[in-house]
Amino acid sequence: MEHVSVSMVLAARDERADRQQTWLQKYKRPLISFTMNIPGSEKSNALIQRAFQIGLMRVENTLFAHCIPVLERMQKHAVTGPEALWAVNADAGELKKYMCTLEEADPLGRLLDLDVIDGNGVHLSRGRERNCILCGGPVRICGRSRAHSAEDLFARVTQILTRALSYPACVAQLARRALIMEAEVTPKPGLVDKRNSGAHRDMTLADFYKSADLLEPYFADAARLGMEHAGADALQRRGRQAEEAMLSAVGVNTHKGAVFSLGILCYAGGKLGRGAAAEAVLLEGAALGTHYLHQLKAHNPMQTGGEKQYAIMRLPGARGEAAAGFPSVSRMALPVYQNALRAGKSHNDAALCALMHLMARVPDSNVLRRGGEEGLAYMRARAEKLIADGITHQALIDFDQDMIARNLSAGGCADLLAVTLFLHLLCEENSGEA
């Protein structure tokens, strides 16, 4: 723990202002200045640094989702607190709206200070004052009257950080990160990625970012339900709420499969607690999957594509995969992904290897719905050939064009790839490597 003096804080502020002026003269474009709202003399510790990294990720995802070019970016880590600066080519007013949304997203957002400076050097106003983290009143009035001690304010900040970075929150952040990592893998045949929207005319990459953000509180709740041993029915109710919220906000079923599969694994992770092995999480998840499979067999409402396929073809789909402990992931996709990483491949290329193995062997219900048995056979044979011949980006692009022409999208395989990435991230977190 290192405490800083008022003069050190003022010097850091002056240095930040000088850097902003230099960038404004260089680019004549808006800037985003990011610092943490931390009262008192302790401006940097492990909790603050981790929250700062989450803030960085949220800003970067927002810029990417809105296709905002970044001209330059920098980070600084000092005892006076972490800070970052971006020069971007965007409308400053719209940028301010995006940053205010991040500041108001959740309790952690209250600790993020995201200033927007237009190309003329004017600091844009939020239009409404932020509330005090202790009493909820106008923060400026509390500050002027010294209504609260620095010790009480810092204690409240620590409480916010501890809750936000608790294990359920950590699990939720990993699940959200896995969804974004999966969406960004490129090129994915027939699926939304950085190149195109695949066989989807109603989805974009920005939709997947928005959906992942919306689902993070659900994943945290799923982990908390697991910690409380709340049961499968409680998770199912919360999952339905998450689906409704996703559909209402995004308008399409971007992550319906992930609500089911990752919800189960977040619950299992929460129930077992920090440090649980992936095998134990999968085993715990299998118990939930078995419950939902038995539920389907006892009462099939015939509402979803998976339910209809079970009634007609007796394919258990995602429920069967979960009930078996996600064998397509544990026995195939995860080892393929991790072995490819160990062999020196990038995350993107390792994930593509895992995806091809999934597409070659999984009876994807979304492909069956769109293309029938013929479409599924085509996809599996094509993926198997890529594995045998060598997975190259050009071959994947050709495969993508053919999948689009056939209107085929392996959404089930994409969900399993997200599960693969989540389990890999969870292993890293639990081993202290994250």
Stockholm file with secondary structure:
# STOCKHOLM 1.0

chainA/1-434         MEHVSVSMVLAARDERADRQQTWLQKYKRPLISFTMNIPGSEKSNALIQRAFQIGLMRVENTLFAHCIPVLERMQKHAVTGPEALWAVNADAGELKKYMCTLEEADPLGRLLDLDVIDGNGVHLSRGRERNCILCGGPVRICGRSRAHSAEDLFARVTQILTRALSYPACVAQLARRALIMEAEVTPKPGLVDKRNSGAHRDMTLADFYKSADLLEPYFADAARLGMEHAGADALQRRGRQAEEAMLSAVGVNTHKGAVFSLGILCYAGGKLGRGAAAEAVLLEGAALGTHYLHQLKAHNPMQTGGEKQYAIMRLPGARGEAAAGFPSVSRMALPVYQNALRAGKSHNDAALCALMHLMARVPDSNVLRRGGEEGLAYMRARAEKLIADGITHQALIDFDQDMIARNLSAGGCADLLAVTLFLHLLCEENSGEA
#=GR chainA/1-434 SS CCCCCHHHHHHHHHHHHHHHHHHHHHHCSCEEEEEECCCSSCCCCHHHHHHHHHHHHHHHHHHHHTTCCEEEEEEECCTTCCEEEEEECSCHHHHHHHHHHHHTSSGGGGGEEEEEECTTSCBCCCSSCCBCTTTCSBHHHHHHHTCSCHHHHHHHHHHHHHHHTSHHHHHHHHHHHHHHHHHHCSCCTTSCCSSCCTTCSSCCHHHHHHHHHHHHHHHHHHHHHHHTTCCHHHHHHHHHHHHHHHHHHHSSCTTHHHHHHHHHHHHHHHHHCTTCCHHHHHHHHHHHHHHHHHHHHHCCCCCSHHHHHHHHHCCCHHHHHHHTTCHHIIIIIHHHHHHHHHTTCCHHHHHHHHHHHHHHHCCCHHHHHHHHHHHHHHHHHHHHHHHHHCCCHHHHHHHHHHHHHTTCCCHHHHHHHHHHHHHHHHHHHHTTCC
#=GC SS_cons         CCCCCHHHHHHHHHHHHHHHHHHHHHHCSCEEEEEECCCSSCCCCHHHHHHHHHHHHHHHHHHHHTTCCEEEEEEECCTTCCEEEEEECSCHHHHHHHHHHHHTSSGGGGGEEEEEECTTSCBCCCSSCCBCTTTCSBHHHHHHHTCSCHHHHHHHHHHHHHHHTSHHHHHHHHHHHHHHHHHHCSCCTTSCCSSCCTTCSSCCHHHHHHHHHHHHHHHHHHHHHHHTTCCHHHHHHHHHHHHHHHHHHHSSCTTHHHHHHHHHHHHHHHHHCTTCCHHHHHHHHHHHHHHHHHHHHHCCCCCSHHHHHHHHHCCCHHHHHHHTTCHHIIIIIHHHHHHHHHTTCCHHHHHHHHHHHHHHHCCCHHHHHHHHHHHHHHHHHHHHHHHHHCCCHHHHHHHHHHHHHTTCCCHHHHHHHHHHHHHHHHHHHHTTCC
//
